[in-house]
Amino acid sequence: MAQDWNPGGAPLGDPNQGIPVWQPPITSGAQVATVSPRWAMAVISVLCFWPLGIAACVFAAKVKPSLQVGDVATALRASSRVKTFFWISIAVLVVYVIIIAAASAHSSPGYSG
């Protein structure tokens, strides 16, 4: 009866019989992708031009959940859109500053035009 019991799965008569054997965890072989959500760009976009900044924050928030379910393509697309909205909001801010500077130059008292 004692001979039938075989803890650890070692062959009968093995000197290591009864010692648990460590086995590495089984993985699916899938690599974990790292995609930056670009939160800094999203926050700066909010400060430059808030409508595009809010959209950038929404897309930045989509990156992590997409990676958790394994949808790397959606995470990459969302991260790319954050960068796009960032640069567009910077461009809008620059154009706005140029318009304000031009308007204030024309309304200064020394202007004779």
Residue pairs with C-beta under 8 A, 6 or more apart in sequence:
3 12
6 12
6 17
7 17
7 18
7 20
8 16
8 17
8 18
8 19
8 20
8 21
9 21
10 16
10 17
10 18
10 19
10 21
11 17
30 70
32 67
33 67
33 72
33 75
35 63
35 66
35 67
35 72
35 75
35 76
35 79
36 63
36 79
37 60
37 61
37 63
37 64
37 78
37 79
37 82
38 56
38 60
38 63
38 79
38 82
38 83
38 86
39 60
41 56
41 60
41 82
41 83
41 86
42 53
42 56
42 57
42 59
42 60
42 82
42 85
42 86
43 53
43 57
44 53
44 86
44 89
44 90
45 52
45 53
45 56
45 57
45 82
45 85
45 86
45 89
45 90
46 53
46 54
46 56
46 57
47 53
48 89
48 90
48 92
48 93
49 88
49 89
49 92
49 93
49 96
52 85
52 88
52 89
52 92
53 85
53 89
55 81
55 85
56 81
56 82
56 85
56 86
56 89
59 78
59 79
59 81
59 82
59 85
60 78
60 79
60 82
62 74
62 75
62 78
63 75
63 78
63 79
63 82
64 75
66 72
66 74
66 75
66 78
67 75
105 111
106 113
